């Protein structure tokens, strides 16, 4: 059987409200212990707003990184549980 490289799972949450997205992302992190990359438009304050909402609703969530990309006009927020050593 040929080796298949690990492919990250992807979910397009664009059709949901921002608060519905926050809920799904936070639950995935907290219930599954997942580390997630959340891509948001590079609008002033948008990444910060997501971070504040995620941390307020899910106190055990940790922001591991925030960076521009992978494409122009996008900011990536990498979030996971405080203890991501099990991932």
N, C-alpha and C positions, 0 to 999 in steps of 0.2 A: 504494500500500500504506500503510495507516495506521501511524503511529508507535506502537510499544509501549514503554512505559517499562521500564527495567531492573528486573527482579524478582530479589531475592537468592535464591540456592538455599537450600533448607531440608532438613535431615535430622533426623528424630526418632531419637535414639540411646537413648531411655529403656529399651529392651529389653536393652541391653548392660550389662556390668559397668562400673564406674567406670574400671578400668584399660583395658578395651577401648575406651571412649570416648576416653580420653587418647591412646591409640595412633592412632586414626583422626583425631582433631583434629590432633595433632602431625604426622602424615604428610601431611595435606592442606596444612598450612602450609609444611612444609619441601620437599615434592616439587613442589607446584603454585605455591608462592609466594603462596598465598591469605591474605587477612585474614579471620579468622573471628570471629563473635560467639558466645560460648558462654554459654548461659543455664543457671544452676544455682539450686536452691532457696536461699533466704536462711536457711540453717541456720548456726549459729555455726561458723566455721572451714572451711566447705565450699569457698568460693571460694578461700581461701588454700591449701587442700590441693590443689585442681586446679592452681593456679599452680605450686606447688612440684613436683608430679609432672611437669607439662609442661616446666618449665625443666630438671629433672634428666634427663629422657629425651631432650629435644630442645634442646641448648645453644644452637642458632642461633635459637631462638624468642624473640620479644620480646612482652611484655605492653604493649599500647598504651594500655589504659584499663580501669578497673573502675568500674562504677556500678550503682546500684539501678535496677530496672525492666527491661523496659518495663511490667511489671505489678507489683502488690503481691506481696511474697513471693519476688521473683526478683532475682538479681544477674547482670549481664552482664559477661563478661570478654572484651575484644577483644584477640585475639592475631594475630600475623603474623610474617613473617620480619624479622630485624634490619634489612634494607634493603628497606623497603616502597615505595621510590620507584618501583619497576617496576609497582606496582599502580595 
